[in-house]
C-alpha cells in the first residue's frame, strides 16, 4: 500500500507540490487553527487533496498538513485484530497530530474518521484521561464556511450533477449538498439507488454485490440525463473516475466542482493515467516526474501494475 | 502524553469497552435489522437478536456464532445501525470490534487472558 501511494503521488505532481503535504518547518508563533489530516491513500489522487489545501488558503485558515503512510490511522491492524500494533500505530499518529497544538483536526478520509474518532481517540481518552483534539470531517468544516465561500465564487458551473453518495457520515453528505448549493449554476439531481458502505473498498468482500450496485447507479445516472456524476471520497473516485468514458456523463470528484466555482484550476491526473491504461505509455508520459523524484523504474512498473493491472 | 508507552493497554481498553457494550446492549437486534449488508452477505434470514448476542459474545471473549462472524466480515461501515440503536451504543464500532476479535480467534495469535469482566465504559456516539 505504501509503495502505491508513494509512486502514484509522485507520478502526478512535482517535488515542490508534493512538499505541500509535509508539515511546515517554519517556527510558529502559536498553534495552527486546524490540522488537515490526509490519511494515506488520498495522495494517490493528489488533485483532491490539493484542492482542499487551496480552499483552506482561500479562506485564510492557518493549517498544518499531516498524514501519509507514516501516520496511518491503524485501520489495517484494527481490521486484522492485531490490537497491540493497532494501538502502537494509532497512538503514535494521535500524538503526532496533537503535536501541532490545534484543538481541531480535519480528516479527509472516512475510514480514518471512523478509525480515529470512533476507535482510537476514545481508547486514548480512557488510557490517558483526555483526548488531545477533536477529529472532524473536512467537508463539514468547509460547509460551516459556506457563506464565505459563496461570496468567493467566480465561475458558473452549468452542470446537472448526481452524487456518488456514501451513507457513512450523513453530516458529510449534508455538507456536500450545502456546498453544492453555493456553486453558481450547479444543479443537484437526486438519484434513487441504494447507498452502502464507507468507501468503494469497504465492499471488497462482496465483489458481485458491489459491481451490481455500481451498474445500477451508472444506469440510473445515465437515465437521469445528468452531465456529471460527482464522487465524494477518494477510494470511490479511483474506482469509477473512468466510468464516464463512453457514457453520456463525466465523472469528477466533488472538490473539482467546488474548485471550479471558486476559480481554482485542477486536473485529475489519476484519471488520465487510468484512461491511458498501458503501463509503458504511462511511464513514457510521466518520465520527467519519475526522474525528478528519482524513482526506480521497476518500482514504478510494479506499482502501476498493482494499481491499474495489465492492459 | 506519549501514547507509545502502553500499547498493550489498547487491547485492555477494547476489552473494557466491549464489556460496557455488553452491559448496555439488550440484544434487541435493531442494529442487525438496519444493516444493508445482511442480505447480500447471505444472513438475511438469521435471527437479529441471536446475531446481536453473537456479536456481544465475540467482544467479550467468546466465539460468537456463524451468522455473527459472517456479519462482522460483511460490515461495510454504512452506519445505518447507529441511529437504529436505542441504547446509546455505536453498533458500527461494536460489529467492527467483533470482527477484530473474531480474526484473533481464527488466527495464530489467540486472544490471551480472555475477559468477560463487566466495565463502566461505553461507546455512546
Interface residues (C-beta under 8 A of the other chain):
Chain A: X78 X79 X80 X81 X82 X83 X84 X85 X86 X87 X88 X90 X91 X92 X94 X95 X98 X110 X111 X114 X118 X119 X122 X123 X124 X126 X127 X128 X130 X132 X166 X167 X168 X169 X170 X194 X195 X196 X197 X198 X202 X203 X205 X206 X209
Chain B: X1 X2 X3 X4 X6 X7 X8 X9 X10 X11 X13 X14 X16 X17 X36 X37 X40 X41 X73 X74 X76 X77 X78 X79 X80 X90 X92 X93 X96 X97 X99 X100 X101 X102 X103 X104 X107 X109 X121 X123 X125
